[in-house]
Amino acid sequence: MDVRVLARKKNENLSDKQRSLVTYYDQRSPIAEQFRTLRTNIQFASVDKIIRKIMVTSSTPGDGKSTTIANLGIVLAQQEKRVLIVDSDLRKPTVHFTFQLPNQTGLTSVLTKQSTFDDAVLETAVPFLEVLTSGPVPPNPSELLGSKSMKDFVKEIEGAYDYILFDAPPVNVVTDPQILAENCDGVILVIRSGKTEVESAQKALDSLKKVEANVLGVVLNDQKQSDGHHYYYYNEK
């Protein structure tokens, strides 16, 4: 599967928050177009198998997975698809920062029966896009993500959305993504140009394939943009 490379080209007229949500604040930008192409590629991947529950992870921290999942959620919602982003990075959650939402309750609260999903889920400024933040960081993230409560939760909500996107921790750091992949139809791996080593990316892919995760492809993030070229391709297969 070809996945669009996200080229680095900052619009200095945008704030840091606006740049992180470029598909909402600068919809005509080349980067926003690349996210729309990523959306199209995912939809084409659904020809033989329905792809609705997607995990986005990275090989190492700082590769841009949370920015990628936020913008992917936005472009899917812009097609009037019902989208839920779940912050399942229960170690260093960031989705609530990205969308500037409270995080007193969230996924951990729902899984431990301290809150209902309806009380924990939050609307965003983007129509059709909702977010379930991480909630309080637990002492046992892996156990919680692999619990029966997590499986039941996913089954409970999957009929209410066209797409559910899971923001997962880096594969090479913890086992959480391998555990979470069991609940997903597909996985996208984000790597960062000039930062992620080839061996690290390959190790992450191997780890995902060991648990028979359906790796849809790889997003190469932060690629320097050449003059006259708006985007590039990376072919995972």
C-alpha positions in Angstrom: 0.0 0.0 0.0 1.4 3.4 -1.0 1.1 5.9 1.8 1.7 9.6 1.3 4.8 11.2 2.7 4.2 14.2 4.9 6.5 16.9 3.7 7.9 19.5 6.0 6.8 23.0 5.1 5.6 25.3 7.9 3.2 28.1 7.2 4.6 30.9 9.4 1.2 32.6 9.6 -0.2 29.7 11.7 0.3 29.1 15.4 1.8 25.9 16.7 -1.6 24.5 17.4 -2.9 25.4 13.9 0.1 23.8 12.3 -0.5 20.6 14.2 -4.0 20.5 12.9 -3.2 21.8 9.4 -6.1 19.9 7.8 -8.5 22.0 9.8 -6.8 25.4 9.8 -5.1 25.3 6.3 -7.2 22.9 4.2 -5.7 24.0 0.9 -2.1 23.4 1.9 0.0 20.7 0.2 0.3 18.9 3.6 -3.5 18.8 4.0 -3.7 17.3 0.5 -1.3 14.6 1.5 -3.5 13.7 4.4 -6.5 13.4 2.1 -4.4 11.1 -0.1 -3.7 9.0 3.0 -7.4 8.9 3.6 -8.0 7.7 0.0 -5.4 5.0 0.3 -7.0 3.7 3.5 -10.4 3.6 1.8 -9.0 1.7 -1.2 -7.5 -0.8 1.3 -11.0 -1.6 2.4 -12.0 -3.2 -0.9 -11.4 -6.8 0.2 -11.7 -6.2 4.0 -13.5 -3.6 5.9 -11.0 -1.2 7.6 -12.8 0.8 10.3 -10.7 0.3 13.4 -7.2 1.7 12.8 -4.2 1.9 15.1 -1.6 4.6 14.5 1.8 4.0 16.1 5.5 4.7 15.5 8.8 2.9 16.0 10.2 5.4 18.5 8.9 8.5 20.4 8.8 11.8 18.6 8.0 10.4 15.1 4.7 12.4 14.8 2.1 9.7 15.3 -0.2 11.8 17.4 -0.2 14.7 14.8 -0.8 12.1 12.1 -3.7 10.5 13.8 -5.3 13.9 14.6 -5.2 15.1 11.0 -6.3 11.7 9.6 -9.3 11.9 11.9 -10.1 15.4 10.6 -9.9 14.5 6.9 -12.1 11.4 7.5 -14.6 13.6 9.4 -14.6 16.1 6.6 -16.2 13.5 4.4 -19.1 13.5 7.0 -17.9 10.1 8.4 -18.4 9.6 12.1 -15.0 9.4 13.6 -13.7 8.7 17.1 -10.1 9.2 18.1 -9.1 7.1 21.2 -6.0 8.1 23.1 -4.7 4.6 23.9 -1.2 5.8 24.7 -1.7 5.3 28.4 1.9 6.2 29.3 2.4 9.6 27.6 -1.0 10.7 26.3 -1.1 13.9 24.1 -4.5 13.8 22.3 -6.1 16.1 24.9 -3.2 18.6 24.3 -3.7 18.5 20.5 -7.4 19.3 20.7 -7.2 21.3 23.9 -9.6 19.1 25.8 -9.9 18.2 29.5 -8.5 14.8 30.6 -10.0 14.2 34.0 -11.9 11.2 32.6 -11.2 9.1 29.5 -10.4 5.6 28.3 -9.0 4.4 31.7 -12.1 5.7 33.4 -14.3 3.8 31.1 -12.3 0.6 31.3 -12.3 0.6 35.1 -16.0 1.4 35.3 -15.5 4.8 36.9 -17.3 6.5 34.0 -19.6 5.6 31.1 -18.4 6.1 27.6 -21.2 8.6 27.0 -20.0 10.7 29.9 -16.3 10.5 28.9 -16.4 11.1 25.1 -15.9 14.7 24.0 -16.9 16.6 20.9 -14.3 18.7 19.0 -14.6 21.8 16.9 -14.6 19.5 13.8 -18.1 18.2 12.9 -18.4 14.4 13.0 -15.2 14.1 15.0 -15.2 13.0 18.7 -12.3 12.2 21.0 -11.9 9.9 24.0 -8.9 11.1 25.9 -6.7 8.7 27.9 -8.0 9.6 31.3 -5.7 9.3 34.3 -2.5 7.4 33.6 -2.8 3.9 35.1 -0.1 1.8 36.8 -0.7 -1.1 34.4 -1.3 0.1 30.9 -0.5 -3.2 29.1 -2.9 -5.2 31.3 -5.6 -2.6 30.9 -5.3 -2.6 27.1 -5.3 -6.4 26.9 -8.2 -6.8 29.3 -11.6 -8.2 28.6 -13.0 -4.8 29.5 -11.1 -3.3 26.5 -12.4 -5.9 24.1 -15.9 -5.3 25.4 -15.5 -1.6 25.1 -14.5 -1.8 21.5 -17.4 -4.1 20.6 -19.8 -1.7 22.4 -18.8 1.4 20.4 -17.8 0.1 17.0 -21.3 0.3 15.6 -21.6 4.0 16.5 -18.7 5.2 14.3 -17.5 4.8 10.7 -13.9 5.0 11.9 -12.3 4.5 15.2 -8.6 5.6 15.4 -6.4 4.4 18.2 -3.3 6.5 19.1 -0.9 3.9 20.5 2.6 4.2 22.1 5.8 3.5 20.0 6.2 -0.2 19.1 9.9 -0.4 20.0 9.4 1.0 23.5 6.5 -1.0 25.0 4.3 -4.0 24.0 1.1 -2.0 24.2 0.7 -1.6 20.4 1.1 -5.4 19.8 -1.6 -6.0 22.4 -3.9 -3.3 21.0 -3.5 -4.5 17.4 -5.7 -7.5 18.2 -8.7 -5.1 18.4 -7.9 -3.3 15.1 -8.6 -3.9 11.5 -5.4 -2.2 10.4 -2.2 -0.5 11.6 -0.3 2.5 10.2 3.3 3.0 11.3 4.7 6.5 11.4 8.4 7.1 10.9 10.3 10.4 10.8 12.7 11.4 8.0 16.2 12.0 9.3 15.4 10.6 12.7 14.1 7.0 12.5 16.8 4.5 11.6 16.1 1.8 9.1 16.8 -0.9 11.6 14.3 0.7 14.1 11.6 0.9 11.5 12.1 -2.7 10.4 12.1 -3.9 14.0 8.8 -2.2 14.5 7.3 -3.8 11.4 8.6 -7.2 12.5 7.1 -6.8 15.9 3.7 -6.0 14.5 3.8 -8.8 12.0 4.6 -11.3 14.8 1.2 -10.7 16.2 -0.3 -10.9 12.7 -1.3 -7.2 12.7 -2.6 -6.0 9.4 0.0 -3.4 8.5 -1.6 -1.1 6.0 1.5 0.9 5.3 4.0 3.4 6.6 3.8 7.2 6.7 7.2 8.9 6.3 6.8 12.1 8.2 8.7 15.4 8.1 10.4 14.9 4.7 12.1 18.0 3.5 10.1 19.5 0.6 12.0 19.9 -2.7 11.3 22.9 -4.8 8.5 22.3 -7.2 7.4 19.0 -5.5 4.6 18.9 -3.0 4.7 15.2 -2.1 6.5 11.9 -2.3 5.5 8.3 -1.9 6.7 5.5 0.3 5.8 2.0 -0.6 5.7 -0.4 2.4 5.3 -3.5 0.3 
